Amino acid sequence: MTKSGILLSAAIGAVLAAQPATAEPSYVVLAHPAAVDGRTIEDDHGRRYRLYAVDAPELAQDCLDPEGERYACGEASREALAAMTEGILSCDIVGIAPEAIKTVRCQDMLGYDIGSELISAGWALPDRASGQDYIFDEMEAEARARGLWQGRFVRPERWRAGARL
């Protein structure tokens, strides 16, 4: 091998060594993920994903229906997310949540944004600390008295801080 061939081989080796062995994917396709709660889904390998800019009642959280009766709104939120994620989802990975859960923005096969749909249905709220993307969806749910907006509830971040009805 010539001197220039050795230098070229060394240069190529240095470039390849500087490249990561595998790049982290920027999206994930999920088939029938399980709804863990009203904002978290789990694939069949146990990996969890949190919906971007979405907050939802905790599973143990209760709310009041239009007649003033208590109901498990955290579970109702989880069930709504489960119904919206029954098929195949395409999810863009947009970050990592504090618990090392990937934060995702997911669309169903028809192109509907799951976060937008969940908030428009009234079973979740926009997480304003993460983004302002779903504010109008919340306004629609409130104006039409959908989901949580049918009765009374404590916002999830306040409930986690100890506030109750």
MDTraj code that builds the backbone (N, CA, C; nanometers):
import mdtraj as md
import numpy as np

residues = "MET THR LYS SER GLY ILE LEU LEU SER ALA ALA ILE GLY ALA VAL LEU ALA ALA GLN PRO ALA THR ALA GLU PRO SER TYR VAL VAL LEU ALA HIS PRO ALA ALA VAL ASP GLY ARG THR ILE GLU ASP ASP HIS GLY ARG ARG TYR ARG LEU TYR ALA VAL ASP ALA PRO GLU LEU ALA GLN ASP CYS LEU ASP PRO GLU GLY GLU ARG TYR ALA CYS GLY GLU ALA SER ARG GLU ALA LEU ALA ALA MET THR GLU GLY ILE LEU SER CYS ASP ILE VAL GLY ILE ALA PRO GLU ALA ILE LYS THR VAL ARG CYS GLN ASP MET LEU GLY TYR ASP ILE GLY SER GLU LEU ILE SER ALA GLY TRP ALA LEU PRO ASP ARG ALA SER GLY GLN ASP TYR ILE PHE ASP GLU MET GLU ALA GLU ALA ARG ALA ARG GLY LEU TRP GLN GLY ARG PHE VAL ARG PRO GLU ARG TRP ARG ALA GLY ALA ARG LEU".split()
xyz = np.array([
    [0.0854, -0.1171, 0.0000],
    [0.0000, 0.0000, 0.0000],
    [0.0896, 0.1229, 0.0000],
    [0.0500, 0.2214, -0.0760],
    [0.1285, 0.3442, -0.0861],
    [0.1043, 0.4315, 0.0353],
    [0.1912, 0.5314, 0.0483],
    [0.1786, 0.6243, 0.1605],
    [0.0454, 0.6981, 0.1564],
    [0.0022, 0.7390, 0.0352],
    [-0.1266, 0.8094, 0.0237],
    [-0.2433, 0.7155, 0.0539],
    [-0.2313, 0.5883, 0.0203],
    [-0.3345, 0.4903, 0.0521],
    [-0.3475, 0.4685, 0.2010],
    [-0.2338, 0.4672, 0.2704],
    [-0.2348, 0.4516, 0.4162],
    [-0.2994, 0.5734, 0.4810],
    [-0.2644, 0.6934, 0.4329],
    [-0.3229, 0.8159, 0.4874],
    [-0.4736, 0.8209, 0.4633],
    [-0.5163, 0.7804, 0.3439],
    [-0.6595, 0.7786, 0.3128],
    [-0.7320, 0.6792, 0.4031],
    [-0.6743, 0.5620, 0.4224],
    [-0.7353, 0.4616, 0.5100],
    [-0.7445, 0.5125, 0.6526],
    [-0.6406, 0.5804, 0.6993],
    [-0.6411, 0.6355, 0.8341],
    [-0.7466, 0.7447, 0.8475],
    [-0.7603, 0.8299, 0.7445],
    [-0.8599, 0.9366, 0.7478],
    [-1.0011, 0.8796, 0.7505],
    [-1.0277, 0.7793, 0.6697],
    [-1.1600, 0.7152, 0.6675],
    [-1.1885, 0.6501, 0.8020],
    [-1.0895, 0.5830, 0.8590],
    [-1.1054, 0.5210, 0.9901],
    [-1.1365, 0.6230, 1.0981],
    [-1.0719, 0.7393, 1.0920],
    [-1.0971, 0.8446, 1.1910],
    [-1.2379, 0.8992, 1.1777],
    [-1.2841, 0.9183, 1.0548],
    [-1.4202, 0.9685, 1.0332],
    [-1.5227, 0.8673, 1.0831],
    [-1.5021, 0.7409, 1.0517],
    [-1.5962, 0.6380, 1.0964],
    [-1.5958, 0.6239, 1.2477],
    [-1.4807, 0.6373, 1.3102],
    [-1.4729, 0.6269, 1.4555],
    [-1.5444, 0.7433, 1.5233],
    [-1.5467, 0.8587, 1.4562],
    [-1.6123, 0.9759, 1.5140],
    [-1.7638, 0.9681, 1.5015],
    [-1.8163, 0.8860, 1.4123],
    [-1.9603, 0.8717, 1.3926],
    [-2.0184, 0.7813, 1.5008],
    [-2.1379, 0.8131, 1.5520],
    [-2.1989, 0.7218, 1.6482],
    [-2.2311, 0.5888, 1.5808],
    [-2.2223, 0.4818, 1.6576],
    [-2.2469, 0.3484, 1.6019],
    [-2.3901, 0.3368, 1.5509],
    [-2.4840, 0.3857, 1.6282],
    [-2.6236, 0.3865, 1.5846],
    [-2.6837, 0.5196, 1.6257],
    [-2.7495, 0.5826, 1.5342],
    [-2.8155, 0.7097, 1.5643],
    [-2.9490, 0.6823, 1.6324],
    [-2.9828, 0.7660, 1.7281],
    [-3.1118, 0.7537, 1.7971],
    [-3.2215, 0.7915, 1.6980],
    [-3.3248, 0.7086, 1.6828],
    [-3.4317, 0.7424, 1.5882],
    [-3.5081, 0.8673, 1.6317],
    [-3.5625, 0.9388, 1.5340],
    [-3.6391, 1.0601, 1.5650],
    [-3.7890, 1.0322, 1.5693],
    [-3.8276, 0.9084, 1.5418],
    [-3.9691, 0.8717, 1.5476],
    [-3.9809, 0.7250, 1.5852],
    [-4.1020, 0.6867, 1.6213],
    [-4.1305, 0.5476, 1.6532],
    [-4.2697, 0.5159, 1.6003],
    [-4.2879, 0.3960, 1.5512],
    [-4.4196, 0.3485, 1.5085],
    [-4.4663, 0.2489, 1.6139],
    [-4.5847, 0.2742, 1.6677],
    [-4.6390, 0.1909, 1.7743],
    [-4.7662, 0.1223, 1.7272],
    [-4.7733, -0.0079, 1.7474],
    [-4.8924, -0.0847, 1.7119],
    [-4.9694, -0.1177, 1.8389],
    [-5.0882, -0.0645, 1.8511],
    [-5.1781, -0.0911, 1.9634],
    [-5.1105, -0.0709, 2.0994],
    [-5.0541, 0.0478, 2.1233],
    [-4.9914, 0.0697, 2.2546],
    [-5.0957, 0.0708, 2.3655],
    [-5.0528, 0.0338, 2.4842],
    [-5.1409, 0.0349, 2.6013],
    [-5.1393, 0.1740, 2.6638],
    [-5.2539, 0.2204, 2.7078],
    [-5.2624, 0.3477, 2.7792],
    [-5.2329, 0.3217, 2.9262],
    [-5.1268, 0.3823, 2.9769],
    [-5.0869, 0.3660, 3.1170],
    [-5.1705, 0.4592, 3.2038],
    [-5.1856, 0.5822, 3.1572],
    [-5.2704, 0.6828, 3.2211],
    [-5.3209, 0.7734, 3.1095],
    [-5.3698, 0.8899, 3.1417],
    [-5.4284, 0.9766, 3.0403],
    [-5.3307, 1.0504, 2.9512],
    [-5.2001, 1.0308, 2.9729],
    [-5.1012, 1.0980, 2.8883],
    [-4.9802, 1.0119, 2.8555],
    [-4.9819, 0.8861, 2.8994],
    [-4.8670, 0.7972, 2.8807],
    [-4.9117, 0.6688, 2.8132],
    [-4.8351, 0.6263, 2.7119],
    [-4.8617, 0.4995, 2.6439],
    [-4.7383, 0.4104, 2.6558],
    [-4.7610, 0.2807, 2.6379],
    [-4.6536, 0.1830, 2.6539],
    [-4.6574, 0.0850, 2.5384],
    [-4.5400, 0.0553, 2.4798],
    [-4.5357, -0.0417, 2.3702],
    [-4.5285, -0.1837, 2.4257],
    [-4.5250, -0.2816, 2.3367],
    [-4.5276, -0.4208, 2.3811],
    [-4.3945, -0.4671, 2.4414],
    [-4.2931, -0.3798, 2.4416],
    [-4.1647, -0.4110, 2.5059],
    [-4.1519, -0.3405, 2.6415],
    [-4.2588, -0.2736, 2.6849],
    [-4.2572, -0.2059, 2.8135],
    [-4.1982, -0.0659, 2.8107],
    [-4.1649, -0.0136, 2.6920],
    [-4.1127, 0.1227, 2.6823],
    [-4.2290, 0.2209, 2.6887],
    [-4.2120, 0.3231, 2.7710],
    [-4.3184, 0.4220, 2.7901],
    [-4.2878, 0.5502, 2.7150],
    [-4.3969, 0.6135, 2.6712],
    [-4.3886, 0.7386, 2.5962],
    [-4.4925, 0.8348, 2.6524],
    [-4.4519, 0.9578, 2.6761],
    [-4.5429, 1.0599, 2.7276],
    [-4.5824, 1.1528, 2.6133],
    [-4.7124, 1.1836, 2.6033],
    [-4.7603, 1.2733, 2.4979],
    [-4.7117, 1.4155, 2.5232],
    [-4.6572, 1.4754, 2.4194],
    [-4.6024, 1.6106, 2.4262],
    [-4.7113, 1.7130, 2.4595],
    [-4.6821, 1.8018, 2.5538],
    [-4.7677, 1.9161, 2.5908],
    [-4.9078, 1.8749, 2.6350],
    [-4.9201, 1.7544, 2.6917],
    [-5.0488, 1.7039, 2.7397],
    [-5.0372, 1.6744, 2.8884],
    [-5.1351, 1.7189, 2.9653],
    [-5.1462, 1.6828, 3.1059],
    [-5.2838, 1.6205, 3.1244],
    [-5.2943, 1.5270, 3.2154],
    [-5.4208, 1.4562, 3.2361],
    [-5.4361, 1.4232, 3.3834],
    [-5.5594, 1.4010, 3.4266],
    [-5.5812, 1.3636, 3.5666],
    [-5.5020, 1.2376, 3.6025],
    [-5.4552, 1.2346, 3.7257],
    [-5.3873, 1.1146, 3.7760],
    [-5.4895, 1.0017, 3.7884],
    [-5.4435, 0.8780, 3.7808],
    [-5.5357, 0.7637, 3.7859],
    [-5.6227, 0.7634, 3.9107],
    [-5.5708, 0.8079, 4.0237],
    [-5.6473, 0.8075, 4.1486],
    [-5.7346, 0.9315, 4.1645],
    [-5.7312, 1.0209, 4.0667],
    [-5.8032, 1.1475, 4.0801],
    [-5.9524, 1.1310, 4.0541],
    [-6.0336, 1.1954, 4.1391],
    [-6.1783, 1.1995, 4.1217],
    [-6.2211, 1.3386, 4.0774],
    [-6.3301, 1.3438, 4.0038],
    [-6.3903, 1.4694, 3.9598],
    [-6.5400, 1.4618, 3.9900],
    [-6.6095, 1.5705, 3.9632],
    [-6.7548, 1.5716, 3.9813],
    [-6.8219, 1.5781, 3.8456],
    [-6.9259, 1.4965, 3.8276],
    [-7.0023, 1.4988, 3.7029],
    [-7.1029, 1.6144, 3.7076],
    [-7.1841, 1.6338, 3.6027],
    [-7.2780, 1.7467, 3.6018],
    [-7.3775, 1.7470, 3.7180],
    [-7.4084, 1.6287, 3.7724],
    [-7.5011, 1.6195, 3.8852],
    [-7.4303, 1.6326, 4.0198],
    [-7.2995, 1.6512, 4.0183],
    [-7.2242, 1.6644, 4.1426],
    [-7.1769, 1.5334, 4.2020],
    [-7.1938, 1.4234, 4.1292],
    [-7.1492, 1.2919, 4.1766],
    [-7.0021, 1.2711, 4.1410],
    [-6.9295, 1.2088, 4.2330],
    [-6.7879, 1.1789, 4.2082],
    [-6.7750, 1.0663, 4.1055],
    [-6.6730, 1.0793, 4.0219],
    [-6.6378, 0.9703, 3.9305],
    [-6.4865, 0.9684, 3.9140],
    [-6.4335, 0.8564, 3.8711],
    [-6.2888, 0.8383, 3.8557],
    [-6.2438, 0.9007, 3.7232],
    [-6.2189, 1.0306, 3.7242],
    [-6.1844, 1.0994, 3.5991],
    [-6.0445, 1.0613, 3.5504],
    [-5.9549, 1.0216, 3.6396],
    [-5.8238, 0.9745, 3.5956],
    [-5.8364, 0.8482, 3.5129],
    [-5.9226, 0.7584, 3.5585],
    [-5.9470, 0.6350, 3.4829],
    [-6.0222, 0.6648, 3.3532],
    [-6.1162, 0.7592, 3.3562],
    [-6.1888, 0.7970, 3.2343],
    [-6.0939, 0.8558, 3.1311],
    [-5.9965, 0.9318, 3.1762],
    [-5.8958, 0.9888, 3.0870],
    [-5.8105, 0.8776, 3.0248],
    [-5.7702, 0.7820, 3.1063],
    [-5.6918, 0.6685, 3.0554],
    [-5.7720, 0.5902, 2.9513],
    [-5.9000, 0.5671, 2.9800],
    [-5.9846, 0.4930, 2.8862],
    [-6.0021, 0.5685, 2.7546],
    [-6.0129, 0.7006, 2.7617],
    [-6.0246, 0.7808, 2.6391],
    [-5.8978, 0.7694, 2.5558],
    [-5.7817, 0.7772, 2.6213],
    [-5.6560, 0.7615, 2.5476],
    [-5.6459, 0.6216, 2.4888],
    [-5.6870, 0.5203, 2.5633],
    [-5.6833, 0.3820, 2.5131],
    [-5.7677, 0.3676, 2.3869],
    [-5.8852, 0.4290, 2.3865],
    [-5.9729, 0.4204, 2.2688],
    [-5.9108, 0.4897, 2.1478],
    [-5.8345, 0.5972, 2.1716],
    [-5.7740, 0.6722, 2.0609],
    [-5.6459, 0.6086, 2.0088],
    [-5.5911, 0.5127, 2.0819],
    [-5.4641, 0.4520, 2.0412],
    [-5.4793, 0.3036, 2.0087],
    [-5.5980, 0.2626, 1.9688],
    [-5.6226, 0.1209, 1.9390],
    [-5.5511, 0.0711, 1.8148],
    [-5.5155, 0.1583, 1.7236],
    [-5.4519, 0.1165, 1.5986],
    [-5.3022, 0.1389, 1.5994],
    [-5.2524, 0.1786, 1.4846],
    [-5.1098, 0.2044, 1.4672],
    [-5.0867, 0.3545, 1.4752],
    [-4.9848, 0.3937, 1.5525],
    [-4.9506, 0.5342, 1.5686],
    [-4.8122, 0.5608, 1.5118],
    [-4.7968, 0.6773, 1.4556],
    [-4.6663, 0.7267, 1.4142],
    [-4.6335, 0.8414, 1.5090],
    [-4.5226, 0.8293, 1.5804],
    [-4.4902, 0.9272, 1.6841],
    [-4.3532, 0.9889, 1.6614],
    [-4.3486, 1.1215, 1.6569],
    [-4.2219, 1.1938, 1.6513],
    [-4.1706, 1.2086, 1.7934],
    [-4.0458, 1.1747, 1.8160],
    [-3.9844, 1.1919, 1.9472],
    [-3.9383, 1.3365, 1.9559],
    [-3.9929, 1.4095, 2.0526],
    [-3.9628, 1.5523, 2.0639],
    [-3.8793, 1.5859, 2.1864],
    [-3.8535, 1.4888, 2.2738],
    [-3.7722, 1.5145, 2.3919],
    [-3.7767, 1.3990, 2.4888],
    [-3.7176, 1.4243, 2.6043],
    [-3.7149, 1.3254, 2.7115],
    [-3.7753, 1.3902, 2.8354],
    [-3.8747, 1.3258, 2.8952],
    [-3.9373, 1.3746, 3.0183],
    [-3.8423, 1.3487, 3.1355],
    [-3.8641, 1.4163, 3.2486],
    [-3.7744, 1.3991, 3.3635],
    [-3.7558, 1.2539, 3.4082],
    [-3.8543, 1.1694, 3.3890],
    [-3.8438, 1.0290, 3.4317],
    [-3.7753, 0.9427, 3.3265],
    [-3.7061, 1.0050, 3.2304],
    [-3.6379, 0.9369, 3.1194],
    [-3.7370, 0.8685, 3.0251],
    [-3.8598, 0.9162, 3.0252],
    [-3.9607, 0.8682, 2.9311],
    [-3.9539, 0.9581, 2.8084],
    [-3.9547, 0.8995, 2.6909],
    [-3.9509, 0.9806, 2.5688],
    [-4.0825, 1.0569, 2.5534],
    [-4.0699, 1.1842, 2.5196],
    [-4.1863, 1.2684, 2.4946],
    [-4.2149, 1.2624, 2.3453],
    [-4.3408, 1.2340, 2.3093],
    [-4.3750, 1.2122, 2.1689],
    [-4.4992, 1.2912, 2.1284],
    [-4.5042, 1.3232, 2.0010],
    [-4.6245, 1.3787, 1.9397],
    [-4.6700, 1.2712, 1.8413],
    [-4.7887, 1.2140, 1.8671],
    [-4.8356, 1.0978, 1.7901],
    [-4.9548, 1.1321, 1.7016],
    [-4.9580, 1.0664, 1.5859],
    [-5.0713, 1.0747, 1.4950],
    [-5.1218, 0.9330, 1.4685],
    [-5.2542, 0.9228, 1.4535],
    [-5.3091, 0.7936, 1.4151],
    [-5.2942, 0.7784, 1.2635],
    [-5.3425, 0.6689, 1.2096],
    [-5.3244, 0.6407, 1.0668],
    [-5.4011, 0.7374, 0.9764],
    [-5.4961, 0.8104, 1.0312],
    [-5.5680, 0.9110, 0.9531],
    [-5.5019, 1.0483, 0.9628],
    [-5.3954, 1.0574, 1.0426],
    [-5.3226, 1.1822, 1.0572],
    [-5.3702, 1.2709, 1.1710],
    [-5.4627, 1.2214, 1.2536],
    [-5.5116, 1.3008, 1.3658],
    [-5.4089, 1.3009, 1.4785],
    [-5.3819, 1.4183, 1.5328],
    [-5.2898, 1.4348, 1.6446],
    [-5.3597, 1.3847, 1.7707],
    [-5.3030, 1.2834, 1.8348],
    [-5.3661, 1.2214, 1.9516],
    [-5.3804, 1.3211, 2.0659],
    [-5.2799, 1.4033, 2.0911],
    [-5.2887, 1.5036, 2.1963],
    [-5.4016, 1.6017, 2.1720],
    [-5.4127, 1.6491, 2.0493],
    [-5.5198, 1.7413, 2.0121],
    [-5.6565, 1.6766, 2.0300],
    [-5.6702, 1.5538, 1.9856],
    [-5.7982, 1.4823, 1.9962],
    [-5.8373, 1.4596, 2.1425],
    [-5.7412, 1.4208, 2.2249],
    [-5.7678, 1.3928, 2.3659],
    [-5.8106, 1.5201, 2.4394],
    [-5.7440, 1.6308, 2.4096],
    [-5.7777, 1.7577, 2.4746],
    [-5.9098, 1.8119, 2.4206],
    [-5.9341, 1.8004, 2.2908],
    [-6.0621, 1.8440, 2.2328],
    [-6.1790, 1.7660, 2.2896],
    [-6.1559, 1.6390, 2.3219],
    [-6.2612, 1.5557, 2.3818],
    [-6.2811, 1.5886, 2.5293],
    [-6.1908, 1.6685, 2.5864],
    [-6.2055, 1.7120, 2.7244],
    [-6.1450, 1.6194, 2.8284],
    [-6.0707, 1.5168, 2.7861],
    [-6.0164, 1.4208, 2.8827],
    [-5.8724, 1.4485, 2.9207],
    [-5.8166, 1.5560, 2.8694],
    [-5.6820, 1.5995, 2.9073],
    [-5.6764, 1.7503, 2.8906],
    [-5.5679, 1.8095, 2.9387],
    [-5.5488, 1.9534, 2.9325],
    [-5.4127, 1.9825, 2.8708],
    [-5.3960, 2.1007, 2.8141],
    [-5.2627, 2.1337, 2.7628],
    [-5.1652, 2.1536, 2.8786],
    [-5.0456, 2.1041, 2.8619],
    [-4.9379, 2.1286, 2.9578],
    [-4.8655, 2.2538, 2.9101],
    [-4.9069, 2.3675, 2.9624],
    [-4.8548, 2.4955, 2.9154],
    [-4.7054, 2.5119, 2.9426],
    [-4.6528, 2.4395, 3.0386],
    [-4.5087, 2.4461, 3.0653],
    [-4.4290, 2.3812, 2.9525],
    [-4.4908, 2.2887, 2.8794],
    [-4.4230, 2.2206, 2.7694],
    [-4.4462, 2.2869, 2.6347],
    [-4.5628, 2.3473, 2.6160],
    [-4.5930, 2.4095, 2.4874],
    [-4.7339, 2.4649, 2.4860],
    [-4.7576, 2.5519, 2.3922],
    [-4.8875, 2.6193, 2.3796],
    [-4.9722, 2.5594, 2.2668],
    [-4.9348, 2.4437, 2.2187],
    [-4.9943, 2.3853, 2.0990],
    [-5.1438, 2.3578, 2.1085],
    [-5.1939, 2.3240, 2.2251],
    [-5.3303, 2.2724, 2.2345],
    [-5.4273, 2.3640, 2.3082],
    [-5.3947, 2.4907, 2.3196],
    [-5.4783, 2.5857, 2.3925],
    [-5.6181, 2.5954, 2.3295],
    [-5.6256, 2.6053, 2.1976],
    [-5.7562, 2.6175, 2.1315],
    [-5.8385, 2.4902, 2.1440],
    [-5.7721, 2.3756, 2.1506],
    [-5.8441, 2.2495, 2.1725],
    [-5.9100, 2.2497, 2.3106],
    [-5.8393, 2.3018, 2.4099],
    [-5.8960, 2.3123, 2.5445],
    [-6.0154, 2.4080, 2.5447],
    [-6.0018, 2.5205, 2.4762],
    [-6.1120, 2.6171, 2.4710],
    [-6.2365, 2.5544, 2.4086],
    [-6.2175, 2.4728, 2.3051],
    [-6.3300, 2.4048, 2.2413],
    [-6.3966, 2.3068, 2.3380],
    [-6.3151, 2.2274, 2.4080],
    [-6.3706, 2.1299, 2.5032],
    [-6.4486, 2.2003, 2.6140],
    [-6.3944, 2.3103, 2.6645],
    [-6.4632, 2.3837, 2.7704],
    [-6.5932, 2.4448, 2.7191],
    [-6.5899, 2.5057, 2.6009],
    [-6.7099, 2.5689, 2.5450],
    [-6.8206, 2.4671, 2.5182],
    [-6.7828, 2.3458, 2.4821],
    [-6.8814, 2.2414, 2.4509],
    [-6.9088, 2.1476, 2.5689],
    [-6.8497, 2.1791, 2.6847],
    [-6.8684, 2.0993, 2.8072],
    [-6.8417, 1.9510, 2.7822],
    [-6.7259, 1.9224, 2.7265],
    [-6.6860, 1.7846, 2.6978],
    [-6.5960, 1.7303, 2.8087],
    [-6.6044, 1.6000, 2.8303],
    [-6.5137, 1.5322, 2.9218],
    [-6.5131, 1.5941, 3.0602],
    [-6.3942, 1.6313, 3.1073],
    [-6.3782, 1.6916, 3.2401],
    [-6.4623, 1.8170, 3.2561],
    [-6.4848, 1.8879, 3.1472],
    [-6.5544, 2.0166, 3.1512],
    [-6.7045, 2.0027, 3.1719],
    [-6.7562, 1.8796, 3.1774],
    [-6.8993, 1.8586, 3.2050],
    [-6.9346, 1.8953, 3.3478],
    [-6.8364, 1.8804, 3.4369],
    [-6.8608, 1.9047, 3.5790],
    [-6.7497, 1.9894, 3.6377],
    [-6.6991, 1.9456, 3.7519],
    [-6.5911, 2.0187, 3.8189],
    [-6.4709, 1.9271, 3.8367],
    [-6.3520, 1.9870, 3.8318],
    [-6.2300, 1.9105, 3.8511],
    [-6.1195, 2.0025, 3.9005],
    [-6.0194, 1.9421, 3.9570],
    [-5.8981, 2.0136, 3.9970],
    [-5.7959, 1.9875, 3.8870],
    [-5.7310, 2.0921, 3.8396],
    [-5.6279, 2.0733, 3.7367],
    [-5.5225, 1.9750, 3.7880],
    [-5.4763, 1.8859, 3.6998],
    [-5.3836, 1.7801, 3.7438],
    [-5.2600, 1.8307, 3.8187],
    [-5.1998, 1.9410, 3.7742],
    [-5.0802, 1.9898, 3.8437],
    [-5.1133, 2.0369, 3.9852],
    [-5.2320, 2.0919, 4.0056],
    [-5.2758, 2.1327, 4.1396],
    [-5.3104, 2.0103, 4.2244],
    [-5.3716, 1.9074, 4.1610],
    [-5.4054, 1.7849, 4.2324],
    [-5.2779, 1.7171, 4.2823],
    [-5.1751, 1.7118, 4.1969],
    [-5.0464, 1.6515, 4.2373],
    [-4.9823, 1.7290, 4.3525],
    [-5.0134, 1.8592, 4.3610],
    [-4.9608, 1.9436, 4.4698],
    [-5.0445, 1.9325, 4.5976],
    [-5.1531, 1.8553, 4.5934],
    [-5.2319, 1.8320, 4.7135],
    [-5.3721, 1.8912, 4.7137],
    [-5.4092, 1.9708, 4.6150],
    [-5.5439, 2.0304, 4.6103],
    [-5.6466, 1.9202, 4.5786],
    [-5.7626, 1.9306, 4.6399],
    [-5.8715, 1.8349, 4.6158],
    [-6.0021, 1.9100, 4.6048],
    [-6.1040, 1.8442, 4.5493],
    [-6.2382, 1.9035, 4.5402],
    [-6.2996, 1.9152, 4.6770],
])
top = md.Topology()
chain = top.add_chain()
for i, resn in enumerate(residues, 1):
    res = top.add_residue(resn, chain, resSeq=i)
    for name in ("N", "CA", "C"):
        top.add_atom(name, md.element.get_by_symbol(name[0]), res)
traj = md.Trajectory(xyz[None], top)
